[in-house]
Amino acid sequence: MILDVDAILFDIDGTLVDSTGAVERAWQAFTAAHGIDVDTLLSVSHGRRSADTIADFLPEPEREAAVAELDALELADLDDIVPLPAVAELLTSLPRSRWAAVTSGNRVLMERRLHAAGLPAPDVLVTAEDVAEGKPHPEGFLLAARRLGFAPERCLVIEDAPPGIAAGLAAGATVLGVATSHDRGSLTDATIVVGTLEEITVTVTSQGLRVSCG
């Protein structure tokens, strides 16, 4: 399949960087402190803002402090953060005006994880603090497309989790699911599904980006 798009909007955790170990360690420490079953929480947390996940498990008066607690746990653990296959080469090949990142994480944490993985932070980085509604709401992708100056319908969203795929589709974008953190069966709503970004080739053209899949 060949796609001609104006820009690519990437998720970060699970799409650009492998941060699974650090994420799970933070949630394990957090759930142990709050008497929450870690497996139940992890089953609904991936791809969502921490505040939205915490809201499912703790009463409103406790949530703000709990988010700060989790943020501190995550910032203290940048071990094992590595780029996912083909990501470094792909980002290096893209004009900075043609890509953005849209994440459910906070800005400081995402910038540090990108740095730990040896990857560049984009000029357009939409984080949890920038939106009123997190994924699966499309607000983040709509904002990123607007900041780049392109219509969302002319963007390719690359995501590894169902909430992000749903958000990209709701924004009107074409969505490529990458099966790095979820099996392919969980990503079938995406327009295209690949195992890793090694399976795509992006060529810069006079009019934008040409993405070849498979």
C-alpha positions as CSV (number, residue, x, y, z in Angstrom):
1,M,0.0,0.0,0.0
2,I,1.2,3.5,-0.9
3,L,0.0,6.6,1.0
4,D,0.7,10.2,0.0
5,V,0.3,12.4,3.1
6,D,1.4,15.9,4.2
7,A,2.7,14.9,7.6
8,I,3.1,12.0,10.2
9,L,1.7,12.3,13.7
10,F,3.5,9.8,16.0
11,D,2.6,8.5,19.4
12,I,5.7,8.1,21.7
13,D,5.5,5.3,24.2
14,G,5.3,2.0,22.3
15,T,5.6,3.7,18.9
16,L,8.9,5.7,19.0
17,V,10.4,4.3,22.2
18,D,10.2,1.1,24.1
19,S,9.5,2.2,27.7
20,T,7.4,-0.8,28.8
21,G,9.7,-1.8,31.6
22,A,9.9,1.7,33.1
23,V,6.1,2.2,32.7
24,E,5.3,-1.1,34.4
25,R,7.7,-0.5,37.2
26,A,6.1,2.9,38.0
27,W,2.6,1.5,37.9
28,Q,3.6,-1.5,40.1
29,A,5.0,0.8,42.8
30,F,2.0,3.1,42.5
31,T,-0.6,0.3,42.8
32,A,1.2,-1.3,45.7
33,A,1.1,2.0,47.6
34,H,-2.6,2.4,46.9
35,G,-3.9,-1.2,47.2
36,I,-4.9,-1.4,43.5
37,D,-4.5,-4.6,41.5
38,V,-1.7,-3.8,39.1
39,D,-2.9,-6.2,36.3
40,T,-6.4,-4.6,36.3
41,L,-4.9,-1.2,36.1
42,L,-2.4,-2.1,33.3
43,S,-5.2,-3.6,31.3
44,V,-6.8,-0.2,30.9
45,S,-3.9,2.2,31.1
46,H,-1.9,1.9,27.9
47,G,-2.3,4.8,25.5
48,R,-4.3,6.9,28.0
49,R,-3.3,9.9,30.2
50,S,-2.2,8.9,33.7
51,A,-4.9,11.2,35.1
52,D,-7.6,9.5,33.2
53,T,-6.4,6.0,34.4
54,I,-6.1,7.2,38.0
55,A,-9.6,8.6,37.9
56,D,-10.9,5.0,37.3
57,F,-9.4,3.8,40.6
58,L,-9.2,6.7,43.1
59,P,-11.8,9.2,44.4
60,E,-11.6,12.8,43.1
61,P,-10.0,14.3,46.2
62,E,-7.0,12.0,45.9
63,R,-6.4,12.3,42.2
64,E,-4.2,15.4,41.9
65,A,-1.7,14.2,44.4
66,A,-1.7,10.7,42.9
67,V,-0.9,12.0,39.5
68,A,2.1,14.0,40.9
69,E,3.2,10.8,42.7
70,L,3.1,8.8,39.5
71,D,4.9,11.5,37.6
72,A,7.7,11.4,40.2
73,L,8.0,7.7,39.9
74,E,8.3,7.8,36.2
75,L,10.8,10.7,36.1
76,A,13.0,8.7,38.5
77,D,13.2,5.7,36.2
78,L,14.6,6.2,32.7
79,D,16.3,2.8,32.6
80,D,15.9,0.5,29.6
81,I,14.4,3.3,27.4
82,V,15.4,2.5,23.9
83,P,14.3,3.4,20.4
84,L,12.0,1.0,18.6
85,P,13.3,-0.6,15.4
86,A,13.9,1.8,12.4
87,V,12.6,4.8,14.4
88,A,15.9,6.7,14.6
89,E,16.5,6.4,10.9
90,L,12.9,7.4,10.1
91,L,12.9,10.5,12.2
92,T,16.3,11.6,10.9
93,S,14.9,11.4,7.3
94,L,11.9,13.5,7.9
95,P,11.8,17.3,7.6
96,R,10.9,18.7,11.0
97,S,8.0,20.6,9.5
98,R,6.4,17.3,8.4
99,W,6.1,15.4,11.7
100,A,4.8,15.8,15.2
101,A,4.3,13.7,18.3
102,V,1.0,13.4,20.2
103,T,1.4,11.6,23.6
104,S,-0.7,10.9,26.7
105,G,2.4,11.6,28.8
106,N,3.5,14.9,30.3
107,R,6.0,17.1,28.5
108,V,9.0,16.8,30.8
109,L,8.7,13.0,30.9
110,M,8.3,12.6,27.2
111,E,11.2,14.9,26.4
112,R,13.4,12.9,28.8
113,R,12.3,9.5,27.4
114,L,13.1,10.7,23.9
115,H,16.5,12.0,25.1
116,A,17.2,8.7,26.9
117,A,16.5,6.8,23.7
118,G,18.7,9.1,21.7
119,L,15.8,10.5,19.6
120,P,15.0,14.1,18.8
121,A,12.1,15.9,20.3
122,P,9.8,17.3,17.5
123,D,9.1,21.0,17.0
124,V,5.4,20.1,17.5
125,L,4.9,18.0,20.7
126,V,1.3,17.7,22.0
127,T,1.3,16.4,25.5
128,A,-1.2,15.6,28.3
129,E,-1.1,19.2,29.5
130,D,-2.1,20.6,26.1
131,V,-5.5,19.0,25.8
132,A,-8.7,19.0,27.8
133,E,-9.6,15.5,26.6
134,G,-7.1,12.6,26.3
135,K,-7.1,9.7,23.8
136,P,-9.4,8.2,22.5
137,H,-10.6,11.8,22.1
138,P,-9.1,13.3,18.8
139,E,-8.2,16.6,20.4
140,G,-4.5,15.9,20.5
141,F,-4.2,14.9,16.9
142,L,-6.3,17.8,15.7
143,L,-4.1,20.2,17.6
144,A,-0.9,18.7,16.2
145,A,-2.2,18.9,12.6
146,R,-3.3,22.5,13.1
147,R,0.1,23.4,14.6
148,L,1.9,21.9,11.6
149,G,-0.5,23.7,9.3
150,F,-2.0,20.6,7.6
151,A,-5.5,19.2,7.5
152,P,-5.9,16.1,9.7
153,E,-7.3,14.2,6.7
154,R,-3.9,14.6,5.0
155,C,-2.0,13.2,8.0
156,L,-0.9,9.7,8.9
157,V,-1.2,8.8,12.5
158,I,1.1,6.0,13.8
159,E,0.0,4.4,17.0
160,D,0.5,1.2,19.0
161,A,-2.6,1.2,21.3
162,P,-6.3,1.1,20.7
163,P,-7.1,4.4,22.4
164,G,-4.6,6.2,20.1
165,I,-6.0,4.4,17.0
166,A,-9.5,5.5,17.9
167,A,-8.3,9.1,18.4
168,G,-6.5,9.2,15.1
169,L,-9.6,7.8,13.2
170,A,-11.9,10.3,15.0
171,A,-9.6,13.1,13.9
172,G,-10.1,12.0,10.3
173,A,-6.6,10.8,9.7
174,T,-5.3,7.6,8.1
175,V,-4.0,5.4,10.9
176,L,-1.2,2.9,10.9
177,G,-1.1,0.5,13.8
178,V,2.2,-0.9,14.9
179,A,2.1,-4.1,16.9
180,T,4.8,-3.4,19.4
181,S,2.8,-3.4,22.6
182,H,-0.4,-5.1,21.5
183,D,-1.1,-8.0,19.2
184,R,-2.4,-7.4,15.7
185,G,-5.9,-8.5,16.7
186,S,-6.2,-5.6,19.1
187,L,-5.3,-3.1,16.3
188,T,-7.7,-4.1,13.6
189,D,-9.5,-0.8,13.6
190,A,-6.4,0.8,12.2
191,T,-6.3,1.5,8.4
192,I,-3.1,-0.6,8.1
193,V,-1.3,-2.7,10.7
194,V,2.4,-3.6,10.6
195,G,4.7,-5.4,13.1
196,T,7.3,-2.7,13.3
197,L,8.2,0.4,11.5
198,E,10.9,-1.6,9.7
199,E,8.0,-2.5,7.4
200,I,7.4,1.0,6.1
201,T,9.5,3.3,3.8
202,V,8.9,7.1,3.8
203,T,10.1,9.2,0.9
204,V,10.1,13.0,0.9
205,T,8.5,14.3,-2.3
206,S,8.0,17.8,-3.7
207,Q,4.4,17.7,-2.3
208,G,4.9,15.9,1.0
209,L,5.6,12.4,2.1
210,R,5.0,9.1,0.3
211,V,4.7,6.1,2.7
212,S,5.1,2.6,1.4
213,C,3.9,-0.2,3.6
214,G,4.8,-3.8,3.3
